[in-house]
Amino acid sequence: MEQKDEKNLELFRDYLKNKQYTLLRGKAADMNEADLAAIMEMMEDDDMLKMFRLFPKELAADVFSMLEHDSQEYIITSLSEKEAGVIIDNLFADDATDLLEEMPANVVKRILSNAKPETRNDINHLLQYPDDSAGSIMTTEFMDLKENMTVKQAIDRIRTKGIDSETVNVLYILNPKRLLLGTIGLRSLIMHDPDDVIGDFMEDDVISCTTSTDQEKVAQIFKKYDFTALPVVDKENRMVGIITVDDVMDIMEKETTEDMDKMAAIIPNDKPYLKTTVFETWKKRIPWLMLMMISATFTGKIITSFEGALSKFIILTAYIPMLMDTGGNCGSQASTEVVRSLSIGQISLKDWLKVVWKEMRVGLLCGATLAFVNFLKCIFLDHVSVTIAIIICSTIIFCVFFAKLIASCLVMIVTRMKLDAAVVASPMLTTIIDAISLTIYFSISTVLLGL
């Protein structure tokens, strides 16, 4: 916690304790909404709710949209039906939809019954779209203009209607059928003469997405074109909403966290770490741990089948952990990089041959380098025989080569099957490579030692 936040937290607690509500409102009015949300997250639930009730409705809605989901749910279910309706009415439609789609149906019905009809229509409209689609994360509050408007007419419309729009930095030009014709930046608009017609200088080469576009694709569009807002159209090219950069940042954080969880063999969870109970954390981790424990028995069976060789050359046992770790690490490197490149659009499935060919060459170079260093270590530090050193170093080359080959192929195959490639980068992949590494190791040992 920053020292400034800690100081403000204690100040607000004192205001609540001493019932100095006027001072609390004045202090809150001078602060940024994000800072207020951060301070409220550190409070006890009762104090958080009490402080929230003291805010004016506009400030309350702004702070509410920045709270964690469980804090939002606690507040909205603690308010009266009328109070909850006021909050929903003052939220942007996409923020309200994100909140309500995670709540029980009976609570949603109670809240929406007290919201304005237009708010209910917007939220119900957004709730119809599939999860993770552009339609589910867009907002319907945007600033639209007509192409025959003058600059003066456009500015007058922005002044009267812009307060209800999520952003007015980008303005959208629609025809009477609400077809998207073009866009104009606010800066460009105010630089023109008042009598200029906006249809004469609007940007008609519009980049947009459809309501069914996947949210990861939306994030890629924002990155490619450096957008702050993206228009969303339906199948007939009628504009239905916009996605703003703050929504995309939430998407990127969510997708990154989800991929990290899957790569670590953890079932993804939306809750913050400290707000996830021990039992919930156990449920997230134990299924994969059980699966990996069972799969690891295969490596044990491989070692058992070569007990004779190990009993004659005990030194071979000492290098098993190093060989297994090297193969697993190399596989994880390859799979993680390929998964990331796929997710951010640097490569696609049609590049599978290039990817595999590259990883094969990288595997040979990495394997040869590691083998050379290990050969020197085996001879001059471990003082093993040249034959044992050759067995170990040959195994390293094959292990690294096949680890990178298998990892890259598996990621591409799983992606082709429309499954989540991040799962392949989990320790499950390490288990597979461990089994292959041991098989190669004992096979080479059997041939060179005559076992």
C-alpha positions in Angstrom: 0.0 0.0 0.0 1.3 3.5 -0.9 1.9 5.8 2.0 -0.6 8.3 0.6 -3.4 5.7 0.3 -2.7 4.5 3.8 -3.0 8.1 5.1 -6.3 8.6 3.3 -7.6 5.3 4.5 -7.1 6.3 8.1 -8.6 9.7 7.4 -11.8 8.2 6.0 -12.0 5.8 8.8 -11.8 8.7 11.3 -14.5 10.5 9.4 -16.8 7.5 9.6 -16.0 6.8 13.2 -16.7 10.4 14.3 -19.7 10.8 11.9 -18.0 13.7 10.1 -19.9 13.0 6.9 -19.7 16.5 5.4 -15.9 16.4 5.6 -15.9 12.9 4.1 -18.0 14.1 1.1 -15.7 17.1 0.6 -12.6 15.0 0.7 -14.0 12.4 -1.6 -15.1 15.0 -4.2 -11.5 16.2 -4.4 -10.1 12.7 -5.1 -9.8 10.6 -8.2 -12.4 7.8 -8.5 -9.7 5.1 -8.9 -8.0 6.2 -5.7 -11.3 6.1 -3.8 -12.1 2.6 -5.1 -8.6 1.4 -4.0 -9.2 2.8 -0.5 -12.6 1.3 -0.2 -11.2 -2.1 -1.2 -9.0 -1.9 1.9 -12.0 -1.2 4.3 -14.2 -3.6 6.2 -17.4 -4.4 4.3 -19.6 -2.3 6.6 -17.4 0.8 6.4 -17.1 0.4 2.6 -20.9 0.3 2.3 -21.4 3.2 4.7 -18.9 5.4 2.8 -20.5 4.4 -0.5 -23.9 5.6 0.6 -22.5 9.0 1.3 -21.4 9.7 -2.2 -23.4 11.7 -4.7 -25.0 9.4 -7.3 -22.6 10.4 -10.2 -19.5 9.9 -8.0 -21.0 6.7 -6.6 -21.5 5.2 -10.1 -17.9 6.2 -11.2 -16.4 4.6 -8.1 -18.6 1.6 -8.3 -17.4 0.7 -11.8 -13.8 0.5 -10.5 -14.4 -1.8 -7.6 -13.6 -5.5 -7.6 -16.6 -7.7 -8.6 -17.2 -9.2 -5.2 -17.2 -5.7 -3.7 -19.7 -4.6 -6.3 -21.9 -7.5 -5.6 -21.8 -6.9 -1.9 -22.8 -3.2 -2.3 -25.5 -3.8 -4.9 -27.2 -6.5 -2.9 -27.0 -4.4 0.3 -28.7 -1.4 -1.2 -32.4 -1.0 -1.5 -34.1 -1.8 -4.8 -34.4 1.9 -5.6 -30.8 2.7 -4.7 -29.6 -0.2 -6.8 -31.6 1.0 -9.7 -30.1 4.5 -9.5 -26.6 3.0 -9.6 -27.4 0.8 -12.6 -28.9 3.8 -14.4 -25.7 5.8 -13.9 -23.3 3.0 -15.1 -22.4 2.7 -18.7 -24.2 -0.3 -20.2 -21.2 -2.5 -20.6 -20.1 -2.0 -17.0 -23.7 -2.8 -15.8 -23.8 -5.8 -18.0 -20.5 -7.2 -16.7 -21.9 -6.8 -13.1 -25.3 -8.4 -13.7 -24.2 -11.4 -15.8 -22.2 -12.7 -12.8 -25.1 -12.3 -10.3 -28.0 -14.7 -9.5 -31.1 -14.3 -11.8 -33.4 -13.3 -8.9 -31.1 -10.5 -7.9 -30.8 -9.3 -11.5 -34.5 -9.3 -12.0 -35.0 -7.2 -8.8 -32.4 -4.7 -9.8 -33.6 -4.3 -13.4 -37.2 -3.8 -12.2 -36.1 -0.5 -10.7 -33.9 0.7 -13.6 -35.1 3.0 -16.4 -36.7 1.3 -19.4 -33.8 2.4 -21.7 -31.3 1.0 -19.3 -33.1 -2.4 -19.1 -33.3 -2.5 -22.9 -29.5 -1.8 -23.3 -28.5 -4.4 -20.7 -30.9 -7.1 -22.0 -29.5 -6.4 -25.5 -25.9 -6.9 -24.4 -26.8 -10.0 -22.4 -27.9 -11.8 -25.6 -24.4 -11.9 -27.0 -22.0 -14.9 -26.4 -19.4 -14.6 -23.7 -16.0 -13.3 -24.9 -17.6 -11.7 -28.0 -17.3 -8.1 -29.0 -21.1 -7.7 -28.5 -20.8 -8.7 -24.8 -18.1 -6.1 -24.0 -19.3 -3.2 -26.0 -21.2 -0.2 -24.7 -24.2 1.3 -26.6 -23.4 4.8 -25.4 -21.6 6.5 -28.3 -21.7 9.9 -30.1 -23.2 9.7 -33.6 -23.6 12.4 -36.2 -25.2 12.8 -39.7 -23.0 13.4 -42.7 -25.0 16.5 -43.8 -24.4 18.3 -40.5 -22.2 21.4 -40.3 -19.4 21.6 -37.8 -21.5 24.0 -35.7 -24.5 21.6 -35.6 -22.2 18.7 -34.7 -20.6 20.6 -31.8 -24.0 21.7 -30.5 -25.2 18.0 -30.6 -22.0 16.9 -28.7 -22.7 19.6 -26.0 -26.2 18.4 -25.4 -25.8 14.6 -25.9 -22.2 14.0 -25.2 -22.6 13.7 -21.4 -24.3 10.3 -21.9 -21.6 8.9 -24.2 -18.6 6.9 -22.9 -16.3 8.9 -25.1 -16.5 11.8 -27.5 -12.9 11.6 -28.7 -14.1 9.7 -31.8 -17.4 10.6 -33.5 -19.3 8.2 -35.8 -21.1 9.3 -38.9 -24.3 7.3 -39.6 -27.0 7.5 -42.3 -30.7 7.3 -41.5 -30.6 3.5 -41.5 -27.7 3.7 -38.9 -25.2 2.3 -41.4 -21.6 3.3 -40.4 -20.3 5.8 -43.1 -17.3 7.2 -41.4 -15.6 8.7 -38.4 -14.2 12.0 -37.3 -11.8 12.8 -34.4 -13.0 15.6 -32.1 -9.7 17.4 -32.7 -10.3 17.4 -36.5 -13.9 18.6 -36.0 -13.0 21.7 -34.0 -10.2 22.6 -36.3 -12.7 23.1 -39.2 -14.8 26.2 -39.9 -18.3 26.2 -38.3 -20.0 26.1 -41.7 -18.1 23.1 -43.1 -20.1 20.0 -43.8 -18.7 17.0 -41.9 -19.4 14.6 -44.7 -16.8 16.4 -46.8 -13.9 15.7 -44.5 -14.9 12.6 -42.5 -12.7 9.5 -42.6 -14.6 6.9 -44.7 -12.0 4.1 -44.4 -13.4 2.8 -41.2 -12.0 -0.1 -39.2 -14.7 -1.9 -37.3 -15.6 -5.3 -35.8 -18.8 -7.3 -35.7 -20.8 -8.3 -32.6 -19.5 -11.9 -32.9 -15.8 -11.0 -33.2 -13.8 -12.8 -30.4 -12.5 -10.4 -27.7 -8.9 -11.5 -28.3 -9.2 -10.4 -31.9 -10.6 -7.1 -30.7 -7.5 -6.6 -28.5 -5.3 -7.4 -31.6 -7.1 -4.7 -33.6 -6.5 -2.1 -30.9 -2.8 -3.0 -30.7 -2.4 -2.9 -34.5 -4.1 0.4 -35.1 -3.4 2.1 -31.8 -7.1 2.8 -31.2 -8.8 4.4 -28.2 -12.3 3.2 -29.4 -13.5 0.7 -32.0 -17.0 0.7 -33.6 -19.1 -2.5 -33.4 -21.5 -3.3 -36.2 -24.1 -6.0 -36.9 -24.3 -8.3 -39.9 -25.9 -5.5 -42.0 -23.1 -3.0 -41.0 -25.5 -1.1 -38.7 -23.6 0.4 -35.8 -24.7 -0.9 -32.5 -21.9 0.1 -30.1 -18.3 0.8 -29.4 -15.5 -0.8 -27.4 -13.1 1.5 -25.5 -9.5 1.0 -24.6 -10.2 0.5 -20.9 -12.4 -2.5 -21.8 -9.5 -3.9 -23.9 -7.1 -3.5 -21.0 -9.4 -5.6 -18.9 -9.6 -8.2 -21.6 -5.8 -8.4 -21.9 -5.4 -8.7 -18.2 -8.0 -11.4 -18.0 -6.6 -13.4 -21.0 -3.0 -13.2 -19.7 -4.1 -14.3 -16.2 -6.1 -17.2 -17.7 -3.2 -18.3 -19.8 -0.7 -18.1 -16.9 -3.1 -20.3 -14.8 -3.4 -22.9 -17.5 0.3 -23.0 -18.1 0.8 -23.6 -14.4 -1.9 -26.3 -14.4 -4.4 -24.3 -12.4 -8.1 -23.9 -13.3 -8.6 -20.2 -14.0 -10.4 -18.1 -11.4 -11.6 -14.5 -11.7 -11.3 -13.7 -8.0 -8.2 -11.9 -6.6 -5.7 -14.2 -4.8 -6.3 -12.9 -1.3 -10.1 -13.0 -1.8 -10.0 -16.7 -2.9 -10.7 -19.1 0.0 -8.3 -22.0 0.8 -11.0 -24.4 -0.3 -11.5 -22.6 -3.7 -7.7 -22.6 -4.2 -7.6 -26.3 -3.5 -10.3 -27.0 -6.0 -8.4 -25.0 -8.7 -5.1 -26.9 -8.2 -5.9 -30.5 -7.1 -7.4 -31.9 -10.4 -4.3 -31.2 -12.4 -2.0 -32.3 -9.6 -3.8 -35.6 -9.4 -3.6 -36.0 -13.2 0.1 -35.3 -13.2 0.8 -37.6 -10.3 -0.9 -40.4 -12.2 0.9 -39.6 -15.4 4.2 -39.5 -13.6 3.9 -43.2 -12.9 4.9 -43.8 -16.5 8.3 -42.4 -15.9 8.6 -44.6 -12.8 7.8 -47.7 -14.9 10.5 -46.7 -17.4 13.1 -46.4 -14.6 12.0 -49.7 -13.2 12.3 -51.5 -16.5 16.0 -50.5 -16.6 16.9 -51.5 -13.0 19.5 -54.0 -14.3 21.4 -51.3 -16.2 21.2 -48.9 -13.2 22.5 -51.6 -10.8 25.6 -52.1 -12.9 26.3 -48.4 -13.6 25.0 -46.5 -10.5 26.6 -43.3 -12.0 23.8 -43.2 -14.6 21.2 -42.5 -11.8 22.9 -39.3 -10.8 22.2 -37.7 -14.2 18.5 -38.6 -14.5 17.2 -35.4 -12.7 19.3 -33.1 -14.9 18.3 -34.8 -18.1 14.6 -34.7 -17.2 14.7 -31.1 -16.1 16.6 -30.0 -19.3 14.1 -31.7 -21.6 11.1 -30.3 -19.6 12.5 -26.8 -19.5 13.2 -26.8 -23.3 9.7 -28.0 -24.0 8.2 -25.3 -21.8 10.3 -22.6 -23.5 9.1 -23.7 -27.0 5.4 -24.1 -26.1 5.2 -20.9 -24.1 6.7 -18.8 -27.0 4.5 -20.5 -29.6 1.4 -20.0 -27.5 2.2 -16.4 -27.0 2.9 -15.8 -30.7 -0.4 -17.4 -31.6 -2.4 -15.4 -29.0 -1.0 -12.0 -30.2 -1.3 -12.8 -33.9 2.4 -13.0 -34.7 1.9 -16.4 -36.3 -1.1 -18.5 -37.5 -1.8 -22.2 -38.1 -0.7 -21.8 -41.7 2.8 -21.1 -40.4 3.0 -24.5 -38.6 5.8 -25.8 -40.9 7.9 -22.7 -40.4 7.4 -22.9 -36.6 8.4 -26.6 -36.5 11.4 -26.1 -38.7 12.6 -23.2 -36.6 12.2 -25.1 -33.3 14.1 -28.1 -34.8 17.1 -26.0 -35.6 16.9 -24.1 -32.3 16.8 -27.5 -30.6 19.9 -28.8 -32.3 21.8 -25.6 -31.5 20.7 -25.6 -27.8 21.3 -29.3 -27.5 24.8 -29.1 -29.0 25.8 -26.2 -26.7 24.5 -27.9 -23.6 26.1 -31.2 -24.6 29.5 -29.5 -25.1 29.4 -27.8 -21.7 28.2 -31.0 -20.0 31.0 -33.1 -21.7 33.6 -30.8 -20.1 31.8 -31.0 -16.8 31.6 -34.8 -16.9 35.3 -35.3 -17.7 37.0 -32.6 -15.6 34.6 -32.2 -12.7 32.7 -35.4 -12.3 35.7 -37.6 -13.5 33.4 -40.1 -15.3 34.6 -42.2 -18.2 34.4 -40.9 -21.8 31.7 -43.5 -22.6 29.4 -42.3 -19.8 30.1 -38.7 -20.8 29.1 -39.5 -24.4 25.9 -41.2 -23.3 24.9 -38.2 -21.2 25.8 -35.6 -23.9 24.1 -37.6 -26.7 21.0 -37.9 -24.6 21.0 -34.1 -24.1 21.1 -33.4 -27.8 18.2 -35.8 -28.6 16.2 -34.7 -25.5 16.4 -31.0 -26.4 15.7 -31.6 -30.0 12.6 -33.7 -29.5 11.4 -31.6 -26.6 11.2 -28.5 -28.8 9.8 -30.5 -31.7 7.1 -32.1 -29.7 6.1 -28.9 -27.8 5.7 -26.8 -31.0 3.8 -29.6 -32.8 1.4 -30.2 -29.9 0.6 -26.5 -29.6 -0.2 -26.2 -33.3 -2.3 -29.5 -33.3 -4.3 -28.4 -30.2 -4.9 -25.0 -31.8 -6.1 -26.7 -35.0 -8.5 -28.8 -32.9 -10.1 -25.5 -31.6 -8.9 -26.3 -28.1 -6.9 -24.0 -25.7 -3.2 -24.2 -26.6 -2.2 -22.8 -23.2 -3.2 -26.1 -21.6 -0.4 -27.8 -23.6 2.2 -25.6 -22.1 1.3 -27.0 -18.6 3.4 -29.4 -16.6 1.5 -32.2 -18.5 3.9 -31.5 -21.4 6.8 -31.8 -19.0 5.6 -35.3 -18.0 5.4 -36.4 -21.6 8.9 -35.1 -22.3 10.3 -36.7 -19.1 9.1 -40.1 -20.4 10.8 -39.6 -23.8 14.0 -38.3 -22.2 14.3 -41.4 -20.0 13.6 -43.7 -22.9 16.3 -42.1 -25.0 18.8 -42.1 -22.1 18.4 -45.8 -21.3 18.3 -46.8 -25.0 21.6 -45.1 -25.7 23.1 -46.5 -22.5 22.0 -50.0 -23.5 23.7 -49.7 -26.9 27.0 -48.2 -25.8 27.4 -50.1 -22.6 26.3 -53.4 -24.1 23.6 -54.0 -21.5 
